[in-house]
């Protein structure tokens, strides 16, 4: 039967006991990790969020009733103990901070009994994700997840501390706002008092933080909850947290400066890792041409090589058709040491390329025995083939892979293959942190689906002054004052200088296909505010969850969020989303169609 804590007060967490406490009495509380009954002596590993302490229950140290209670202890029982800290009589556990010590228990209380858990509460669990997420409250007891949550808390604290010292004000923006076009789908919240009208949960605090700049709060920071109804991946969730900031009377260099110092401060104090400054920069077009990605992992080579000029006289139809397209090219990557790869493995690579939008994948194998095999050999002369191998830096034992199509597809295919080989061949270490700024993004990108230009970031991004005269003649070539901060192949933050001039903002809406009436309908509060004196301003937002995921060297963003959703945005533990009572729907004026 469970007992109360009355009269007992915890003196230490398990992992906080040091050798200075040897010979002293401590009171510990936590969960039983495991229990081993050796007859006249019982060993128990007691666990809390700080670590594990070995407990010893022995006749003569604890009374007979206490020893009998100790014999009943099972995994996940919650207990309180009092005893004397001593050096371990047996083998030292070097994996534990408390591995040289043990507590000889003189008094025990069982605060809560526990059923046998559906999976072991242990590090690096091999239990299926769906089971762990159903019992997330048990999963969160695992030491590796607890370390992640503690790190997340430390990151939040250090963030607030740094930006407070830099003169930023922490201000909250609304969770219930107005739905706006562009970007991902909104999560909508029906209004009871305004039937037929809906709030939208914020995808970001973008408009409100710009209004704060109009209001004179020239340095704003917020750990903001955001919501996006989009398809999920390992590094995305429908609800997430941003480190969101905005600054007035600044340009690109000012934003980059404060954020480089923030990242250096954060990694030093949270991980003990030194981030050298300045952080390298790369233009968007260089990143795409070299790595096939605007968030390149620069910890390894295997860069893309443009061989369009080398193969322009080839008879290979795939190459010829690609080069006939607007923005078409032929590019390749050299996978060192994989020239003897089997045909089945190459066929899998071809399927991967098709999954990334390509019609296929061309290849040359430079086998270690000196033979050369190419998927398109009959379409090239030996001289042309040798020139292609030379252009790729090909050597005996290499595998050369080629994609041919419009640049967007070629970049995507080879960029994905590059990351595939990074993971398959173990080319990088998770604890090797390489930051990179990506700058000079295109202001706009063409959408075949919408048949119009879309804002690559958002409609309030300032174009580069030297490109603005091309906004009518060649809008796709206009660069933006936008910048992303990337880490090890992930975008961890992004931002831009904002438009603060009426004429540029109106022109931007025009290029995006907004009529003046529609622009005012959607953004009237912002555009009206801009009539009353708006300062030049810029900002940036980090994905806190993604940043902590990389800092914790976790495989998924779910491992750094206490209660995450799965791929279909559902919660396996609470079974949300779920139907609601008809009465609630009636009050909101909502009717849900019955499933046929």
C-alpha positions in Angstrom: 0.0 0.0 0.0 1.3 3.4 -0.9 2.6 5.6 1.9 2.9 9.4 2.2 6.0 11.6 2.3 5.0 13.1 5.7 8.1 13.8 7.8 10.5 13.2 4.9 12.2 15.8 2.7 14.5 15.0 -0.2 18.0 16.2 0.5 19.6 15.4 -2.9 18.7 14.2 -6.3 20.3 10.9 -7.1 23.0 12.2 -9.5 23.8 15.2 -7.3 25.3 13.1 -4.5 29.1 13.5 -4.6 32.0 11.9 -2.7 31.8 14.8 -0.3 28.7 13.2 1.1 30.5 9.9 2.0 29.7 9.1 5.6 26.7 11.5 5.7 23.0 10.7 5.8 20.9 11.6 2.7 17.3 11.3 1.8 16.6 10.3 -1.8 13.4 9.8 -3.8 12.7 8.4 -7.2 11.8 5.4 -9.3 13.2 1.9 -9.1 15.2 1.1 -12.2 15.9 -2.5 -11.2 16.1 -4.6 -8.1 18.4 -7.6 -7.4 17.7 -9.8 -4.3 20.8 -11.8 -3.2 19.2 -13.3 -0.1 20.5 -11.4 2.8 21.2 -8.3 0.7 19.1 -6.4 -1.8 20.6 -4.1 -4.5 18.3 -1.4 -6.0 19.2 1.2 -8.6 17.2 4.3 -7.8 16.6 6.7 -10.8 15.5 10.3 -11.1 16.1 12.9 -13.8 19.6 13.6 -12.5 20.9 10.0 -12.7 21.1 6.7 -10.8 22.2 5.8 -7.3 22.8 2.3 -6.1 21.0 1.4 -2.8 21.9 -1.4 -0.4 19.2 -3.0 1.8 20.8 -5.3 4.4 19.7 -6.9 7.6 21.3 -5.0 10.4 21.2 -1.7 8.6 17.4 -1.7 8.1 14.8 -3.3 10.3 13.1 -6.5 9.4 9.9 -4.8 8.3 11.9 -2.4 6.0 13.8 -5.3 4.5 10.6 -7.2 3.8 9.3 -4.1 2.0 12.5 -3.8 0.0 12.1 -7.4 -1.1 8.8 -6.3 -2.8 10.3 -3.6 -4.9 9.8 -3.8 -8.6 10.7 -1.7 -11.6 9.1 1.8 -11.6 8.0 1.7 -8.0 8.3 5.2 -6.5 10.2 5.2 -3.2 11.8 7.4 -0.6 14.8 6.2 1.3 17.1 7.5 4.1 20.6 6.2 4.5 24.4 6.7 4.8 26.5 7.3 1.7 29.5 5.0 1.4 32.1 3.8 -1.1 31.0 0.9 -3.2 32.1 -2.4 -1.8 31.8 -4.1 -5.1 32.8 -3.1 -8.7 32.8 0.6 -9.6 30.5 1.6 -12.4 32.5 4.1 -14.5 29.5 4.9 -16.7 27.7 6.6 -13.8 28.7 9.9 -12.1 27.7 8.1 -8.8 29.4 4.9 -9.8 31.9 4.9 -6.9 29.2 5.3 -4.2 26.2 3.5 -2.7 23.7 4.4 0.0 23.1 1.9 2.8 19.4 2.4 3.5 18.2 2.6 7.0 14.6 3.6 6.2 12.3 3.0 3.3 8.8 4.2 2.2 7.0 3.0 -0.9 5.2 6.1 -2.2 3.6 4.4 -5.2 3.5 0.9 -6.6 3.6 0.3 -10.4 2.4 -2.3 -12.8 5.0 -3.9 -15.1 5.6 -1.3 -17.8 4.9 -2.2 -21.5 8.5 -1.7 -22.3 11.8 -1.3 -20.4 12.5 2.2 -19.2 16.1 2.3 -20.4 18.5 4.3 -22.7 18.4 3.8 -26.5 15.1 1.9 -26.4 14.5 -0.5 -29.2 10.7 -0.4 -28.6 8.6 0.6 -31.6 7.9 4.4 -31.8 4.1 3.9 -31.8 4.3 2.0 -28.5 6.6 4.5 -26.9 4.4 7.4 -28.0 1.3 5.8 -26.7 2.9 5.6 -23.3 4.9 8.8 -23.6 4.8 9.5 -19.9 6.9 6.3 -19.4 9.1 7.0 -22.4 9.9 10.4 -20.9 11.4 8.7 -17.9 14.3 7.3 -20.1 17.6 9.0 -19.2 18.4 9.9 -22.8 15.1 11.7 -23.3 15.4 13.4 -20.0 18.8 14.7 -21.0 17.2 16.1 -24.2 14.5 17.8 -22.2 17.0 19.3 -19.8 19.1 20.6 -22.7 15.9 22.1 -24.3 15.2 23.9 -21.0 18.8 25.1 -20.8 18.6 26.4 -24.4 15.5 28.4 -23.6 17.1 29.9 -20.5 20.4 30.8 -22.3 18.4 32.4 -25.1 16.5 34.6 -22.8 19.6 35.5 -20.9 21.6 36.4 -24.0 19.0 38.5 -25.6 18.1 40.3 -22.4 21.7 41.4 -22.1 21.5 42.6 -25.7 18.6 44.9 -24.9 15.8 42.8 -26.3 12.3 42.9 -24.8 10.4 39.6 -24.4 6.9 40.4 -25.7 4.0 38.0 -26.5 1.9 38.1 -29.6 -1.6 36.7 -30.1 -2.3 33.0 -30.5 -5.7 33.8 -32.1 -5.3 35.8 -35.3 -6.5 36.3 -38.8 -6.0 33.7 -41.6 -3.6 35.0 -44.3 -2.8 33.6 -47.7 0.6 32.1 -48.8 2.6 29.4 -47.1 1.3 26.4 -45.3 -2.3 25.7 -44.3 -3.6 27.4 -41.2 -5.2 25.6 -38.2 -8.6 27.3 -37.9 -10.5 28.0 -34.6 -14.2 28.7 -34.9 -15.6 31.7 -33.1 -18.7 31.1 -30.9 -19.6 34.8 -30.7 -19.0 35.5 -34.3 -20.8 32.6 -36.1 -19.2 31.6 -39.4 -16.0 33.4 -38.6 -12.7 31.8 -37.7 -9.4 32.6 -36.0 -6.2 31.1 -37.3 -3.5 29.8 -35.0 -0.2 31.6 -35.9 2.2 30.1 -38.4 4.6 32.7 -37.1 4.3 36.0 -35.3 5.6 37.8 -38.5 3.0 40.6 -38.9 2.7 41.3 -35.2 6.4 41.6 -34.7 6.6 44.1 -37.6 3.8 46.0 -35.9 5.9 46.0 -32.7 8.7 47.7 -34.7 6.1 50.3 -35.8 5.3 50.8 -32.1 8.9 51.7 -31.2 9.9 48.4 -29.4 13.1 48.3 -31.4 14.4 44.9 -30.1 11.8 42.2 -29.6 12.3 38.5 -28.7 9.8 35.7 -28.1 9.8 31.9 -27.7 6.7 31.7 -29.8 4.4 28.7 -30.3 3.5 28.3 -34.0 1.2 26.0 -35.9 1.3 24.7 -39.5 -1.1 22.2 -41.0 1.5 20.6 -43.3 2.9 17.1 -44.1 5.3 16.0 -41.5 8.9 14.8 -41.7 11.5 13.8 -39.1 12.4 17.4 -38.4 8.8 18.9 -38.5 5.8 19.0 -36.2 2.3 20.6 -36.6 3.0 22.7 -33.5 6.5 23.9 -32.7 8.5 26.7 -31.0 10.4 29.5 -32.6 13.1 31.7 -31.2 11.6 34.8 -32.9 13.2 38.2 -33.0 12.9 41.5 -34.8 15.1 44.6 -34.8 14.7 48.2 -35.9 17.2 50.5 -37.6 19.3 47.6 -38.8 20.5 45.9 -42.0 21.7 42.4 -42.9 25.0 42.8 -41.1 23.5 43.8 -37.8 21.2 40.8 -37.7 24.0 38.4 -38.6 26.3 39.9 -36.0 24.0 39.5 -33.0 23.0 36.0 -34.1 26.5 34.8 -34.6 27.4 35.9 -31.1 24.2 34.3 -29.8 25.1 30.9 -31.4 28.6 31.1 -30.0 27.2 31.9 -26.5 24.6 29.1 -26.7 26.9 26.3 -27.8 29.6 27.3 -25.4 27.4 27.4 -22.3 25.0 24.5 -23.3 27.5 22.1 -24.8 31.0 23.4 -24.1 31.5 23.7 -27.9 33.4 26.6 -29.4 31.9 28.1 -32.6 34.5 30.1 -34.4 33.4 33.5 -35.8 32.7 34.8 -38.3 30.4 32.0 -39.6 31.1 31.3 -43.3 28.7 32.6 -45.9 27.6 31.2 -49.2 25.2 32.6 -51.8 22.1 30.7 -52.6 23.1 30.0 -56.2 26.6 28.7 -55.1 24.9 26.4 -52.6 22.6 25.0 -55.2 25.3 24.6 -57.9 27.8 23.0 -55.5 25.6 20.9 -53.2 22.1 20.8 -54.8 20.6 22.3 -51.6 20.0 25.6 -50.0 20.8 24.0 -46.7 24.0 22.1 -47.6 25.9 19.8 -45.3 29.5 21.1 -45.9 31.1 18.6 -43.6 32.0 16.4 -46.6 32.8 16.8 -50.3 31.0 15.0 -53.1 30.1 18.3 -54.7 28.0 18.6 -57.9 29.9 19.1 -61.1 28.3 20.8 -64.1 29.3 18.8 -67.2 26.8 20.4 -69.6 29.5 21.7 -71.9 31.4 18.4 -71.8 28.3 16.3 -73.0 26.7 18.9 -75.3 27.8 17.0 -78.4 26.8 13.6 -77.0 24.2 11.5 -78.9 22.6 10.4 -75.6 18.9 11.6 -75.9 18.5 12.2 -72.1 21.4 14.6 -72.1 20.4 16.3 -75.4 16.8 16.8 -74.2 17.8 18.2 -70.9 20.1 20.8 -72.5 17.4 21.8 -74.9 15.2 22.9 -71.9 15.2 26.4 -70.4 17.4 26.2 -67.3 18.4 22.6 -68.3 21.7 21.1 -67.3 23.6 17.8 -66.9 25.5 17.5 -63.6 27.1 14.7 -61.7 28.6 13.5 -58.4 31.6 11.3 -57.8 31.1 8.7 -55.1 34.6 7.6 -54.2 35.3 4.0 -53.6 31.9 2.7 -54.8 32.9 1.7 -58.4 32.2 -2.0 -57.7 28.7 -1.5 -56.5 26.3 -4.2 -57.6 23.6 -3.7 -60.2 20.8 -4.1 -57.7 22.2 -1.3 -55.6 22.5 0.9 -58.6 18.9 0.2 -59.6 17.8 1.3 -56.1 19.7 4.6 -56.7 17.8 5.0 -60.0 14.5 4.5 -58.2 15.6 7.1 -55.6 16.3 9.6 -58.4 12.8 8.9 -59.9 11.3 9.5 -56.4 13.1 12.9 -56.4 11.5 14.0 -59.7 13.9 12.7 -62.3 13.2 10.4 -65.2 16.2 8.2 -64.2 19.9 8.3 -63.4 22.9 7.8 -65.7 26.0 6.2 -64.3 29.6 5.2 -65.0 31.4 2.5 -63.0 35.2 2.8 -62.8 35.8 -0.7 -61.4 38.8 -1.5 -59.3 39.9 -4.1 -61.9 40.3 -1.3 -64.5 37.1 -2.0 -66.5 34.6 0.8 -67.2 30.8 0.3 -67.4 28.4 3.1 -68.4 24.6 3.1 -68.7 24.9 5.2 -71.8 28.2 3.9 -73.3 26.7 3.3 -76.8 25.7 6.9 -77.2 29.2 8.3 -76.6 32.6 7.9 -78.3 35.5 6.6 -76.1 37.0 10.1 -76.4 33.8 11.8 -75.1 33.5 9.2 -72.3 37.1 9.8 -71.2 36.6 13.6 -71.3 33.5 13.2 -69.0 35.4 11.0 -66.6 38.2 13.5 -66.5 35.8 16.4 -65.8 34.4 14.4 -62.9 37.8 13.7 -61.4 37.1 10.0 -61.9 39.6 7.4 -60.7 39.7 3.6 -60.5 37.2 2.5 -57.9 34.8 5.5 -58.3 31.1 5.6 -59.1 30.0 8.6 -61.2 26.2 9.4 -61.1 24.5 11.9 -63.5 21.2 13.7 -63.5 19.9 15.6 -66.6 16.8 17.9 -66.5 15.9 21.4 -65.5 18.2 22.7 -62.8 15.6 22.5 -60.0 15.2 18.7 -60.6 18.9 18.1 -61.1 19.8 19.9 -57.9 17.2 18.0 -55.9 18.1 14.6 -57.3 21.9 14.9 -56.7 21.4 16.8 -53.5 19.4 13.9 -52.1 21.8 11.3 -53.4 24.6 13.1 -51.8 22.9 13.0 -48.4 22.1 9.3 -49.0 25.7 8.4 -49.4 26.7 10.6 -46.4 24.5 8.4 -44.2 25.2 5.2 -45.9 29.0 5.5 -45.9 29.2 7.2 -42.5 31.0 10.3 -43.8 30.3 12.6 -40.9 30.0 12.7 -37.1 26.9 14.1 -35.3 29.1 16.0 -32.8 30.9 17.9 -35.6 28.9 21.2 -35.8 29.3 23.3 -39.0 27.2 26.5 -39.3 26.8 28.3 -42.6 24.9 31.4 -43.7 23.0 31.2 -47.0 22.5 34.6 -48.4 21.2 36.4 -51.5 18.1 34.1 -52.0 15.9 34.8 -55.0 13.1 37.1 -54.0 10.5 35.0 -56.0 10.1 31.5 -57.2 7.8 30.3 -60.0 5.0 28.0 -59.1 3.8 25.8 -62.0 0.8 24.8 -59.9 -0.3 28.4 -59.3 1.0 29.7 -62.6 2.5 32.7 -60.9 5.5 33.9 -58.9 5.4 33.1 -55.2 7.5 34.8 -52.4 10.4 32.5 -51.6 10.2 33.7 -48.0 7.2 35.9 -47.5 5.6 39.0 -49.2 7.3 41.4 -46.8 10.9 40.6 -47.8 13.1 43.5 -49.0 14.7 43.0 -52.5 18.3 43.9 -53.0 18.5 47.5 -54.1 20.8 46.8 -57.1 18.2 44.3 -58.5 15.0 46.2 -58.0 15.1 47.7 -61.5 14.5 44.2 -62.9 11.3 43.5 -61.0 9.2 44.0 -64.2 11.5 42.8 -66.9 13.0 39.7 -65.1 11.4 39.2 -61.7 12.9 35.8 -61.3 16.4 37.2 -61.2 15.8 39.7 -58.3 17.6 38.7 -55.2 16.3 39.3 -51.7 17.9 40.6 -48.5 17.2 37.2 -47.0 19.4 34.9 -45.0 19.2 31.4 -43.6 21.4 30.0 -40.9 22.1 26.3 -41.6 23.7 23.6 -39.4 24.9 20.2 -40.7 22.5 20.1 -43.6 19.5 21.6 -41.8 18.0 25.0 -41.9 17.8 26.1 -38.2 16.8 29.7 -38.8 15.8 32.2 -41.4 15.0 35.8 -41.8 15.2 38.9 -43.9 15.2 42.7 -44.0 11.6 43.8 -44.3 10.0 46.2 -46.8 9.1 49.4 -45.0 8.3 51.6 -48.1 4.7 51.8 -49.4 5.6 51.8 -53.1 7.9 48.7 -52.9 5.3 46.8 -50.8 2.5 47.6 -53.2 4.7 46.5 -56.2 5.5 43.3 -54.4 1.8 42.5 -53.9 1.3 43.3 -57.6 4.1 40.9 -58.7 2.6 38.2 -56.5 -0.8 38.6 -58.2 -2.6 40.4 -55.4 -5.0 43.2 -56.4 -4.7 46.3 -54.3 -8.1 45.5 -52.9 -7.1 42.0 -51.9 -3.9 43.2 -50.4 -5.8 45.7 -48.2 -8.4 43.0 -47.4 -5.8 40.7 -46.0 -3.2 43.1 -44.5 -5.1 46.3 -43.9 -3.9 46.6 -40.3 -0.3 46.3 -41.3 -0.5 48.6 -44.3 -2.4 51.2 -42.3 0.2 51.1 -39.6 2.9 51.7 -42.2 1.3 55.1 -42.9 2.2 56.3 -39.5 6.0 56.1 -39.6 7.6 52.7 -39.9 11.4 52.3 -39.2 13.7 50.1 -41.3 13.6 46.7 -39.7 14.7 43.1 -40.0 14.4 39.9 -38.2 15.1 36.2 -37.9 13.5 33.1 -36.4 15.0 29.8 -35.3 13.2 26.5 -35.1 14.0 25.8 -31.4 13.0 22.2 -31.7 15.2 21.5 -34.7 18.1 23.4 -33.2 17.9 21.4 -30.0 17.5 18.1 -32.0 20.9 18.8 -33.6 22.5 19.9 -30.4 21.3 16.7 -28.7 22.4 14.6 -31.7 18.9 13.1 -31.8 17.5 11.4 -34.9 14.1 13.0 -34.8 12.5 16.2 -33.6 10.1 14.1 -31.6 13.0 13.2 -29.3 13.3 16.8 -28.0 9.5 17.6 -27.7 7.8 16.3 -24.6 4.5 15.4 -26.2 4.9 15.2 -30.0 2.5 14.2 -32.8 3.1 11.5 -35.4 3.1 11.8 -39.2 -0.7 12.3 -39.5 -0.6 15.0 -36.8 -2.3 12.8 -34.3 -1.4 12.2 -30.6 -1.2 8.5 -29.9 -1.4 9.1 -26.1 -4.4 11.3 -25.9 -5.9 10.1 -29.2 -6.3 13.7 -30.4 -7.8 14.9 -32.7 -11.2 13.4 -31.7 -14.8 14.1 -32.4 -16.7 16.5 -30.1 -20.2 16.5 -28.8 -23.0 17.7 -31.1 -23.8 20.4 -28.5 -20.4 22.0 -28.9 -20.7 22.0 -32.7 -24.2 23.5 -32.5 -22.9 26.4 -30.3 -20.2 27.1 -33.0 -22.6 26.8 -35.9 -20.7 23.9 -37.4 -22.1 20.8 -39.2 -19.8 17.9 -39.9 -20.8 15.7 -42.9 -21.6 12.1 -42.0 -19.2 9.6 -43.5 -20.9 7.8 -46.4 
